[in-house]
Amino acid sequence: MTKLNATRRQFLRTASVVSGSVGAAAAPFALNMATLNAAVAQSAATDYKAIVCMFFYGGNDSSNMVLRTDAPSFTEYTRLRNQMPESIALLAPGTAPNNGATRASPARLGGALPIVPKNMAVGGTENSANTFALHPVMTEVQSLFNAGRLGILANAGPLVVPLTRLDFTSNSKPKPQALGSHNDQQSTWQALGPEGVKMGWGGRLGDMIASQNTNQTFTSITAGGNAVFSAGQTTYQYNVGGGGSVQIGGLSGTLFNSPTAATTLRSIVTGANEHLFAKEYSSIISRSMAAQQTFQSAFSASTVAAPTQYNQPSTGQNQNNGLAQQIQTVARVIGARNAIGAHRQIFFVSMGGFDTHDNQNMNQADLLARISHAIGYFDTVMSNIGGVDMRNNVTLFTASDFGRTITSNGDGTDHGWGSHHFAVGGAVNGGEIYGRFPQFQLNAGQDSANNAYLPYTSVDTIGATLGKWFGVSDTNLSTIFPNLSNFPRDLGFLKAG
């Protein structure tokens, strides 16, 4: 009987994860909070830390987000990206905007925004002779870089082992499966394996640290839709929106326009039952409802300043920013941390639209403006949550399917590999570029092949750096990141403690 019970529980946990992957519409069957472990942790943490993954679905062209502007690099960058029918090459820093040019075009936006790393040789001597800039719409990112609360993670991506150009072209060393596939590379960034992997490294970090939470149900929170990143072995993603947690449908209010039907259904699914499956199902539903009430009460009492609108480059109009609104939801959950017994949390937010094969000038300007605005709001809102500055306690990092091709295809870019990313927060050793920034050259040197950057910094290293700061042991980091032994364990972008 013991073996049967263990199998039954494992089945229920697995079934709830699978059903939850189809989204909020499946809430009546998903049992969104499968474990609902409300037991008091044996060694609860007295401090608080959170990691926020900001994911860009579609593959962000980071070569136009962060770029080298020293003369040799910028000349080659301009040559390769100034193609007919529409150049996507940004203009040199200091170039005045042409307000008569097409909206969101490089001419209309003006020159790229210069940044000066504090220590030009962090990634090696290759970085020391170069100058750098950001896309012209990323003013908030520029300010945070200059303030030392944002660092740049250069040329990062999923890797099995370090690769040179010769390794790649000769196919002599292993590399991630299905490079260039959106679904597979989203999964590989988030879960270190192609589509079909069930556990992400964010959820696995949650597994290792969940015991520090009084209520482990709220360890992994997603405000950006279901994502494998947030799912662990015993940690399950808890879906929230702007209004709070997602309820199990049909158990309150009216069902088929009848309050009696809702009451009857609730009594059926939460009532006592001798059948083992039904008994466990009833127990999960009851704990789910109790957890939702606990969460919703705490979330409703947590208020933070709402984000302002952002200026949309393609129209010149102010618009709401859904990505910033997801950050507001994260901030409200953090404000409720004491009431829900949270000391360590993993968050996920996301935005789509980055598959810019064409019309990239307009589309990417809007996307990067939203990113910069949301990151600026993140810094602002974290500085005052319930009267407490939480910036040192919460670290945000960005990720995306892959980078894009070095060359333009005429008015956009195609699927690549390595990509630049940001790490943001008071615990970040900001104002620096970490890793080796690649040469902007087509299939030359060690940095590129097949019209794409070969990643220099592995996802394993980024994840392990975050995990170490989070409090995960070195041994457990090696378990979560199986290829970590092939790479540096700490990239250095986070302060100790």
C-alpha positions as a Python dict, from the first residue, in 0.01 Angstrom:
ca = {
    (1, 'M'): (0, 0, 0),
    (2, 'T'): (289, 237, 71),
    (3, 'K'): (418, 195, -281),
    (4, 'L'): (71, 258, -422),
    (5, 'N'): (34, 581, -226),
    (6, 'A'): (371, 711, -342),
    (7, 'T'): (284, 635, -702),
    (8, 'R'): (-57, 799, -666),
    (9, 'R'): (92, 1120, -527),
    (10, 'Q'): (353, 1133, -800),
    (11, 'F'): (82, 1081, -1060),
    (12, 'L'): (-124, 1364, -918),
    (13, 'R'): (172, 1601, -908),
    (14, 'T'): (264, 1519, -1267),
    (15, 'A'): (-94, 1542, -1388),
    (16, 'S'): (-139, 1883, -1232),
    (17, 'V'): (177, 2017, -1397),
    (18, 'V'): (72, 1889, -1739),
    (19, 'S'): (-280, 2028, -1707),
    (20, 'G'): (-146, 2358, -1577),
    (21, 'S'): (72, 2403, -1884),
    (22, 'V'): (-227, 2490, -2099),
    (23, 'G'): (-290, 2814, -1913),
    (24, 'A'): (-547, 2985, -1694),
    (25, 'A'): (-838, 2868, -1906),
    (26, 'A'): (-779, 2517, -1776),
    (27, 'A'): (-788, 2626, -1413),
    (28, 'P'): (-1080, 2396, -1313),
    (29, 'F'): (-866, 2096, -1402),
    (30, 'A'): (-516, 2239, -1367),
    (31, 'L'): (-506, 2262, -987),
    (32, 'N'): (-260, 2543, -1043),
    (33, 'M'): (-91, 2495, -707),
    (34, 'A'): (-29, 2126, -715),
    (35, 'T'): (178, 2071, -405),
    (36, 'L'): (19, 2341, -190),
    (37, 'N'): (263, 2257, 84),
    (38, 'A'): (162, 2491, 365),
    (39, 'A'): (379, 2322, 625),
    (40, 'V'): (606, 2544, 829),
    (41, 'A'): (967, 2519, 713),
    (42, 'Q'): (1208, 2375, 965),
    (43, 'S'): (1464, 2650, 905),
    (44, 'A'): (1290, 2959, 771),
    (45, 'A'): (1511, 3242, 645),
    (46, 'T'): (1490, 3574, 826),
    (47, 'D'): (1590, 3780, 521),
    (48, 'Y'): (1440, 3800, 173),
    (49, 'K'): (1577, 3750, -178),
    (50, 'A'): (1407, 3716, -514),
    (51, 'I'): (1517, 3648, -870),
    (52, 'V'): (1310, 3781, -1161),
    (53, 'C'): (1348, 3630, -1510),
    (54, 'M'): (1236, 3874, -1783),
    (55, 'F'): (1200, 3665, -2100),
    (56, 'F'): (1177, 3803, -2456),
    (57, 'Y'): (995, 3551, -2676),
    (58, 'G'): (1096, 3542, -3041),
    (59, 'G'): (1470, 3605, -3024),
    (60, 'N'): (1586, 3959, -2949),
    (61, 'D'): (1833, 4126, -3187),
    (62, 'S'): (2072, 4229, -2912),
    (63, 'S'): (2327, 4357, -3164),
    (64, 'N'): (2104, 4664, -3192),
    (65, 'M'): (2041, 4670, -2816),
    (66, 'V'): (2408, 4685, -2709),
    (67, 'L'): (2678, 4759, -2966),
    (68, 'R'): (3042, 4848, -3006),
    (69, 'T'): (3107, 5197, -3139),
    (70, 'D'): (3488, 5211, -3171),
    (71, 'A'): (3571, 5305, -3530),
    (72, 'P'): (3666, 4962, -3674),
    (73, 'S'): (3366, 4791, -3513),
    (74, 'F'): (3115, 5059, -3604),
    (75, 'T'): (3234, 5077, -3964),
    (76, 'E'): (3181, 4704, -4009),
    (77, 'Y'): (2850, 4713, -3820),
    (78, 'T'): (2722, 4988, -4051),
    (79, 'R'): (2838, 4806, -4364),
    (80, 'L'): (2670, 4479, -4271),
    (81, 'R'): (2342, 4633, -4153),
    (82, 'N'): (2298, 4908, -4411),
    (83, 'Q'): (2122, 4697, -4670),
    (84, 'M'): (1837, 4764, -4912),
    (85, 'P'): (1549, 4827, -4893),
    (86, 'E'): (1582, 4973, -4540),
    (87, 'S'): (1893, 5014, -4329),
    (88, 'I'): (1867, 4883, -3975),
    (89, 'A'): (2207, 5023, -3875),
    (90, 'L'): (2186, 5264, -3583),
    (91, 'L'): (2367, 5597, -3608),
    (92, 'A'): (2682, 5694, -3421),
    (93, 'P'): (2654, 5839, -3070),
    (94, 'G'): (2605, 6214, -3078),
    (95, 'T'): (2409, 6216, -3405),
    (96, 'A'): (2117, 6456, -3370),
    (97, 'P'): (1765, 6318, -3433),
    (98, 'N'): (1603, 6413, -3761),
    (99, 'N'): (1245, 6489, -3665),
    (100, 'G'): (1143, 6490, -4031),
    (101, 'A'): (1249, 6129, -4085),
    (102, 'T'): (1018, 5827, -4063),
    (103, 'R'): (913, 5745, -3708),
    (104, 'A'): (1129, 5482, -3536),
    (105, 'S'): (1390, 5496, -3812),
    (106, 'P'): (1755, 5532, -3706),
    (107, 'A'): (1757, 5888, -3842),
    (108, 'R'): (1447, 5984, -3641),
    (109, 'L'): (1585, 5827, -3322),
    (110, 'G'): (1928, 5988, -3343),
    (111, 'G'): (2256, 5841, -3230),
    (112, 'A'): (2304, 5542, -3002),
    (113, 'L'): (2341, 5619, -2630),
    (114, 'P'): (2706, 5596, -2515),
    (115, 'I'): (2801, 5396, -2205),
    (116, 'V'): (3143, 5369, -2042),
    (117, 'P'): (3215, 5054, -1837),
    (118, 'K'): (3398, 5119, -1509),
    (119, 'N'): (3658, 4853, -1575),
    (120, 'M'): (3701, 4810, -1945),
    (121, 'A'): (3890, 4482, -1912),
    (122, 'V'): (3637, 4281, -1707),
    (123, 'G'): (3587, 4035, -1991),
    (124, 'G'): (3952, 4033, -2097),
    (125, 'T'): (4178, 4260, -2295),
    (126, 'E'): (3941, 4239, -2593),
    (127, 'N'): (3702, 4482, -2423),
    (128, 'S'): (3960, 4738, -2316),
    (129, 'A'): (4009, 4910, -2653),
    (130, 'N'): (3642, 4935, -2741),
    (131, 'T'): (3362, 5184, -2686),
    (132, 'F'): (2999, 5087, -2638),
    (133, 'A'): (2646, 5220, -2672),
    (134, 'L'): (2279, 5128, -2628),
    (135, 'H'): (1983, 5160, -2863),
    (136, 'P'): (1863, 5525, -2864),
    (137, 'V'): (1530, 5446, -2692),
    (138, 'M'): (1694, 5282, -2388),
    (139, 'T'): (1742, 5592, -2174),
    (140, 'E'): (1636, 5422, -1849),
    (141, 'V'): (1884, 5140, -1907),
    (142, 'Q'): (2160, 5394, -1974),
    (143, 'S'): (2081, 5575, -1648),
    (144, 'L'): (2087, 5252, -1445),
    (145, 'F'): (2414, 5141, -1607),
    (146, 'N'): (2569, 5476, -1518),
    (147, 'A'): (2428, 5449, -1163),
    (148, 'G'): (2590, 5108, -1114),
    (149, 'R'): (2269, 4907, -1076),
    (150, 'L'): (2270, 4742, -1421),
    (151, 'G'): (2534, 4521, -1578),
    (152, 'I'): (2559, 4382, -1931),
    (153, 'L'): (2614, 4008, -1985),
    (154, 'A'): (2787, 3990, -2320),
    (155, 'N'): (2733, 3720, -2581),
    (156, 'A'): (2553, 3466, -2365),
    (157, 'G'): (2363, 3156, -2463),
    (158, 'P'): (2310, 2784, -2403),
    (159, 'L'): (2628, 2579, -2436),
    (160, 'V'): (2738, 2224, -2359),
    (161, 'V'): (3111, 2302, -2370),
    (162, 'P'): (3303, 2612, -2481),
    (163, 'L'): (3317, 2635, -2860),
    (164, 'T'): (3557, 2800, -3101),
    (165, 'R'): (3468, 2875, -3459),
    (166, 'L'): (3669, 2571, -3572),
    (167, 'D'): (3488, 2351, -3320),
    (168, 'F'): (3155, 2468, -3460),
    (169, 'T'): (3238, 2439, -3829),
    (170, 'S'): (3405, 2099, -3789),
    (171, 'N'): (3122, 1974, -3568),
    (172, 'S'): (3387, 1831, -3336),
    (173, 'K'): (3226, 1926, -3005),
    (174, 'P'): (2869, 1890, -2874),
    (175, 'K'): (2630, 2179, -2894),
    (176, 'P'): (2267, 2233, -2787),
    (177, 'Q'): (2002, 2055, -2989),
    (178, 'A'): (1783, 2230, -3247),
    (179, 'L'): (1964, 2562, -3267),
    (180, 'G'): (1742, 2818, -3438),
    (181, 'S'): (1416, 2654, -3329),
    (182, 'H'): (1206, 2894, -3123),
    (183, 'N'): (1039, 2635, -2901),
    (184, 'D'): (1353, 2432, -2845),
    (185, 'Q'): (1576, 2728, -2768),
    (186, 'Q'): (1319, 2890, -2538),
    (187, 'S'): (1320, 2560, -2349),
    (188, 'T'): (1699, 2532, -2359),
    (189, 'W'): (1745, 2881, -2211),
    (190, 'Q'): (1485, 2813, -1944),
    (191, 'A'): (1543, 2443, -1876),
    (192, 'L'): (1879, 2348, -2032),
    (193, 'G'): (1715, 2107, -2277),
    (194, 'P'): (1491, 2114, -2588),
    (195, 'E'): (1113, 2128, -2590),
    (196, 'G'): (966, 1852, -2375),
    (197, 'V'): (1188, 1905, -2071),
    (198, 'K'): (959, 1936, -1767),
    (199, 'M'): (1173, 2124, -1514),
    (200, 'G'): (1343, 2462, -1552),
    (201, 'W'): (1645, 2589, -1366),
    (202, 'G'): (1439, 2858, -1196),
    (203, 'G'): (1209, 2594, -1052),
    (204, 'R'): (1507, 2380, -956),
    (205, 'L'): (1660, 2673, -768),
    (206, 'G'): (1322, 2693, -597),
    (207, 'D'): (1344, 2324, -504),
    (208, 'M'): (1673, 2387, -327),
    (209, 'I'): (1559, 2691, -133),
    (210, 'A'): (1185, 2636, -77),
    (211, 'S'): (1236, 2503, 276),
    (212, 'Q'): (1324, 2857, 380),
    (213, 'N'): (967, 2965, 306),
    (214, 'T'): (698, 2923, 569),
    (215, 'N'): (454, 2848, 286),
    (216, 'Q'): (630, 2673, 2),
    (217, 'T'): (334, 2716, -232),
    (218, 'F'): (448, 3069, -312),
    (219, 'T'): (811, 2992, -396),
    (220, 'S'): (777, 3019, -774),
    (221, 'I'): (546, 3289, -911),
    (222, 'T'): (472, 3360, -1276),
    (223, 'A'): (311, 3683, -1389),
    (224, 'G'): (402, 3618, -1752),
    (225, 'G'): (219, 3294, -1832),
    (226, 'N'): (319, 2933, -1781),
    (227, 'A'): (689, 2874, -1842),
    (228, 'V'): (910, 2570, -1795),
    (229, 'F'): (1164, 2799, -1627),
    (230, 'S'): (939, 2821, -1320),
    (231, 'A'): (870, 2449, -1276),
    (232, 'G'): (1083, 2234, -1047),
    (233, 'Q'): (1064, 1881, -916),
    (234, 'T'): (870, 1976, -603),
    (235, 'T'): (824, 2347, -677),
    (236, 'Y'): (531, 2439, -899),
    (237, 'Q'): (460, 2771, -1060),
    (238, 'Y'): (184, 2977, -904),
    (239, 'N'): (6, 3183, -1167),
    (240, 'V'): (-89, 3542, -1087),
    (241, 'G'): (-221, 3838, -1283),
    (242, 'G'): (-285, 4203, -1221),
    (243, 'G'): (-580, 4113, -1003),
    (244, 'G'): (-399, 3846, -803),
    (245, 'S'): (-409, 3468, -809),
    (246, 'V'): (-600, 3260, -1063),
    (247, 'Q'): (-892, 3086, -893),
    (248, 'I'): (-1016, 2738, -969),
    (249, 'G'): (-1320, 2803, -1184),
    (250, 'G'): (-1674, 2706, -1101),
    (251, 'L'): (-1634, 2665, -725),
    (252, 'S'): (-1756, 3008, -616),
    (253, 'G'): (-2007, 3263, -735),
    (254, 'T'): (-2233, 3112, -999),
    (255, 'L'): (-2196, 2812, -1226),
    (256, 'F'): (-2421, 2799, -1531),
    (257, 'N'): (-2590, 3110, -1383),
    (258, 'S'): (-2672, 2919, -1066),
    (259, 'P'): (-2512, 2980, -724),
    (260, 'T'): (-2654, 2645, -614),
    (261, 'A'): (-2458, 2466, -888),
    (262, 'A'): (-2131, 2623, -772),
    (263, 'T'): (-2201, 2529, -411),
    (264, 'T'): (-2290, 2173, -512),
    (265, 'L'): (-1977, 2132, -725),
    (266, 'R'): (-1760, 2265, -443),
    (267, 'S'): (-1910, 2020, -196),
    (268, 'I'): (-1856, 1732, -439),
    (269, 'V'): (-1489, 1805, -514),
    (270, 'T'): (-1396, 1893, -154),
    (271, 'G'): (-1609, 1636, 25),
    (272, 'A'): (-1487, 1324, 203),
    (273, 'N'): (-1434, 1021, -17),
    (274, 'E'): (-1294, 675, 52),
    (275, 'H'): (-1160, 631, -302),
    (276, 'L'): (-785, 705, -286),
    (277, 'F'): (-770, 916, -602),
    (278, 'A'): (-1083, 1113, -513),
    (279, 'K'): (-960, 1162, -157),
    (280, 'E'): (-629, 1307, -273),
    (281, 'Y'): (-807, 1521, -534),
    (282, 'S'): (-1037, 1658, -264),
    (283, 'S'): (-742, 1734, -40),
    (284, 'I'): (-558, 1922, -316),
    (285, 'I'): (-868, 2125, -405),
    (286, 'S'): (-927, 2221, -43),
    (287, 'R'): (-567, 2328, 9),
    (288, 'S'): (-576, 2514, -320),
    (289, 'M'): (-878, 2715, -212),
    (290, 'A'): (-722, 2792, 127),
    (291, 'A'): (-393, 2899, -33),
    (292, 'Q'): (-574, 3119, -283),
    (293, 'Q'): (-762, 3294, -5),
    (294, 'T'): (-440, 3350, 191),
    (295, 'F'): (-260, 3482, -113),
    (296, 'Q'): (-544, 3700, -234),
    (297, 'S'): (-592, 3864, 104),
    (298, 'A'): (-222, 3950, 130),
    (299, 'F'): (-197, 4059, -236),
    (300, 'S'): (-501, 4288, -208),
    (301, 'A'): (-346, 4459, 93),
    (302, 'S'): (-18, 4519, -92),
    (303, 'T'): (-13, 4835, -299),
    (304, 'V'): (266, 4993, -500),
    (305, 'A'): (282, 5287, -737),
    (306, 'A'): (155, 5195, -1083),
    (307, 'P'): (388, 5235, -1382),
    (308, 'T'): (356, 5541, -1600),
    (309, 'Q'): (291, 5501, -1970),
    (310, 'Y'): (582, 5476, -2212),
    (311, 'N'): (630, 5672, -2534),
    (312, 'Q'): (587, 5444, -2835),
    (313, 'P'): (852, 5536, -3095),
    (314, 'S'): (648, 5415, -3393),
    (315, 'T'): (355, 5648, -3313),
    (316, 'G'): (493, 5910, -3075),
    (317, 'Q'): (199, 5840, -2845),
    (318, 'N'): (202, 5736, -2480),
    (319, 'Q'): (85, 5379, -2425),
    (320, 'N'): (40, 5133, -2138),
    (321, 'N'): (328, 4890, -2096),
    (322, 'G'): (213, 4536, -2020),
    (323, 'L'): (566, 4431, -1924),
    (324, 'A'): (585, 4706, -1662),
    (325, 'Q'): (241, 4602, -1537),
    (326, 'Q'): (374, 4248, -1484),
    (327, 'I'): (656, 4400, -1278),
    (328, 'Q'): (392, 4584, -1075),
    (329, 'T'): (230, 4247, -999),
    (330, 'V'): (569, 4108, -891),
    (331, 'A'): (622, 4411, -666),
    (332, 'R'): (283, 4360, -502),
    (333, 'V'): (366, 3995, -431),
    (334, 'I'): (696, 4104, -276),
    (335, 'G'): (502, 4355, -68),
    (336, 'A'): (293, 4063, 60),
    (337, 'R'): (598, 3850, 143),
    (338, 'N'): (553, 3854, 521),
    (339, 'A'): (183, 3770, 506),
    (340, 'I'): (240, 3472, 276),
    (341, 'G'): (555, 3350, 456),
    (342, 'A'): (799, 3403, 169),
    (343, 'H'): (1175, 3449, 218),
    (344, 'R'): (1301, 3323, -120),
    (345, 'Q'): (1104, 3362, -443),
    (346, 'I'): (1150, 3305, -817),
    (347, 'F'): (946, 3525, -1055),
    (348, 'F'): (884, 3508, -1428),
    (349, 'V'): (763, 3790, -1655),
    (350, 'S'): (764, 3793, -2034),
    (351, 'M'): (691, 3974, -2357),
    (352, 'G'): (662, 3847, -2714),
    (353, 'G'): (710, 3998, -3060),
    (354, 'F'): (1088, 3969, -3097),
    (355, 'D'): (1093, 3756, -3413),
    (356, 'T'): (1189, 4057, -3627),
    (357, 'H'): (1250, 3908, -3971),
    (358, 'D'): (1114, 4227, -4126),
    (359, 'N'): (1011, 4583, -4036),
    (360, 'Q'): (1267, 4565, -3756),
    (361, 'N'): (1327, 4938, -3717),
    (362, 'M'): (971, 5008, -3610),
    (363, 'N'): (905, 4685, -3424),
    (364, 'Q'): (1227, 4668, -3227),
    (365, 'A'): (1224, 5035, -3132),
    (366, 'D'): (883, 4980, -2970),
    (367, 'L'): (999, 4658, -2800),
    (368, 'L'): (1321, 4804, -2662),
    (369, 'A'): (1140, 5115, -2543),
    (370, 'R'): (906, 4891, -2344),
    (371, 'I'): (1198, 4693, -2202),
    (372, 'S'): (1382, 5006, -2094),
    (373, 'H'): (1069, 5158, -1944),
    (374, 'A'): (987, 4834, -1755),
    (375, 'I'): (1343, 4803, -1622),
    (376, 'G'): (1336, 5166, -1512),
    (377, 'Y'): (1005, 5103, -1337),
    (378, 'F'): (1150, 4791, -1173),
    (379, 'D'): (1427, 4999, -1015),
    (380, 'T'): (1182, 5269, -906),
    (381, 'V'): (917, 5043, -756),
    (382, 'M'): (1170, 4822, -578),
    (383, 'S'): (1310, 5131, -408),
    (384, 'N'): (991, 5165, -205),
    (385, 'I'): (776, 4864, -128),
    (386, 'G'): (576, 4937, 185),
    (387, 'G'): (835, 5199, 281),
    (388, 'V'): (1128, 4956, 240),
    (389, 'D'): (1401, 4979, -25),
    (390, 'M'): (1412, 4626, -171),
    (391, 'R'): (1657, 4687, -454),
    (392, 'N'): (1939, 4498, -282),
    (393, 'N'): (1705, 4202, -227),
    (394, 'V'): (1569, 4153, -580),
    (395, 'T'): (1774, 4080, -892),
    (396, 'L'): (1628, 4083, -1243),
    (397, 'F'): (1793, 3927, -1547),
    (398, 'T'): (1685, 3911, -1910),
    (399, 'A'): (1678, 3614, -2147),
    (400, 'S'): (1553, 3531, -2496),
    (401, 'D'): (1534, 3238, -2739),
    (402, 'F'): (1857, 3342, -2912),
    (403, 'G'): (2025, 3640, -3071),
    (404, 'R'): (1990, 3716, -3439),
    (405, 'T'): (2209, 3721, -3747),
    (406, 'I'): (2495, 3967, -3775),
    (407, 'T'): (2385, 4083, -4119),
    (408, 'S'): (2055, 4239, -4220),
    (409, 'N'): (1821, 4049, -4452),
    (410, 'G'): (1700, 4379, -4603),
    (411, 'D'): (1479, 4517, -4327),
    (412, 'G'): (1523, 4267, -4044),
    (413, 'T'): (1736, 3983, -3910),
    (414, 'D'): (1708, 3607, -3890),
    (415, 'H'): (1769, 3348, -3617),
    (416, 'G'): (2112, 3347, -3454),
    (417, 'W'): (2261, 3217, -3128),
    (418, 'G'): (2463, 3430, -2883),
    (419, 'S'): (2295, 3737, -2737),
    (420, 'H'): (2359, 4020, -2491),
    (421, 'H'): (2151, 4051, -2173),
    (422, 'F'): (2104, 4266, -1863),
    (423, 'A'): (2126, 4202, -1489),
    (424, 'V'): (1953, 4467, -1278),
    (425, 'G'): (1930, 4542, -906),
    (426, 'G'): (2106, 4687, -606),
    (427, 'A'): (2304, 4365, -560),
    (428, 'V'): (2441, 4390, -915),
    (429, 'N'): (2798, 4506, -968),
    (430, 'G'): (2667, 4740, -1234),
    (431, 'G'): (2827, 4973, -1481),
    (432, 'E'): (3023, 4682, -1626),
    (433, 'I'): (3022, 4447, -1926),
    (434, 'Y'): (3075, 4084, -1823),
    (435, 'G'): (3218, 3827, -2059),
    (436, 'R'): (3399, 3891, -2387),
    (437, 'F'): (3212, 4131, -2612),
    (438, 'P'): (3227, 3986, -2966),
    (439, 'Q'): (3386, 4139, -3273),
    (440, 'F'): (3117, 4258, -3513),
    (441, 'Q'): (3252, 4066, -3810),
    (442, 'L'): (3092, 3811, -4036),
    (443, 'N'): (3227, 3460, -3970),
    (444, 'A'): (3567, 3582, -3858),
    (445, 'G'): (3789, 3522, -3557),
    (446, 'Q'): (3650, 3316, -3270),
    (447, 'D'): (3325, 3506, -3214),
    (448, 'S'): (3098, 3410, -3503),
    (449, 'A'): (3006, 3137, -3745),
    (450, 'N'): (2711, 3077, -3975),
    (451, 'N'): (2625, 3450, -3959),
    (452, 'A'): (2568, 3441, -3582),
    (453, 'Y'): (2759, 3495, -3260),
    (454, 'L'): (2899, 3184, -3093),
    (455, 'P'): (2813, 3232, -2724),
    (456, 'Y'): (3103, 3305, -2493),
    (457, 'T'): (2915, 3301, -2160),
    (458, 'S'): (2700, 2997, -2086),
    (459, 'V'): (2351, 2999, -1938),
    (460, 'D'): (2493, 2763, -1674),
    (461, 'T'): (2733, 3034, -1555),
    (462, 'I'): (2460, 3298, -1541),
    (463, 'G'): (2227, 3064, -1352),
    (464, 'A'): (2498, 2956, -1109),
    (465, 'T'): (2595, 3317, -1038),
    (466, 'L'): (2232, 3395, -954),
    (467, 'G'): (2195, 3073, -754),
    (468, 'K'): (2504, 3140, -544),
    (469, 'W'): (2370, 3486, -451),
    (470, 'F'): (2032, 3325, -379),
    (471, 'G'): (2190, 3093, -124),
    (472, 'V'): (2200, 2762, -312),
    (473, 'S'): (2497, 2546, -218),
    (474, 'D'): (2781, 2477, -459),
    (475, 'T'): (2693, 2107, -463),
    (476, 'N'): (2330, 2176, -550),
    (477, 'L'): (2431, 2420, -822),
    (478, 'S'): (2626, 2138, -985),
    (479, 'T'): (2310, 1925, -972),
    (480, 'I'): (2094, 2194, -1132),
    (481, 'F'): (2349, 2288, -1399),
    (482, 'P'): (2502, 1962, -1523),
    (483, 'N'): (2744, 2135, -1763),
    (484, 'L'): (2870, 2382, -1504),
    (485, 'S'): (3200, 2199, -1463),
    (486, 'N'): (3286, 2307, -1818),
    (487, 'F'): (3247, 2679, -1742),
    (488, 'P'): (3324, 2946, -1481),
    (489, 'R'): (3096, 2907, -1178),
    (490, 'D'): (3058, 3278, -1107),
    (491, 'L'): (3057, 3555, -1367),
    (492, 'G'): (3100, 3817, -1095),
    (493, 'F'): (2804, 4040, -1173),
    (494, 'L'): (2651, 4000, -824),
    (495, 'K'): (2787, 4121, -491),
    (496, 'A'): (2864, 3870, -217),
    (497, 'G'): (2599, 3809, 49),
}
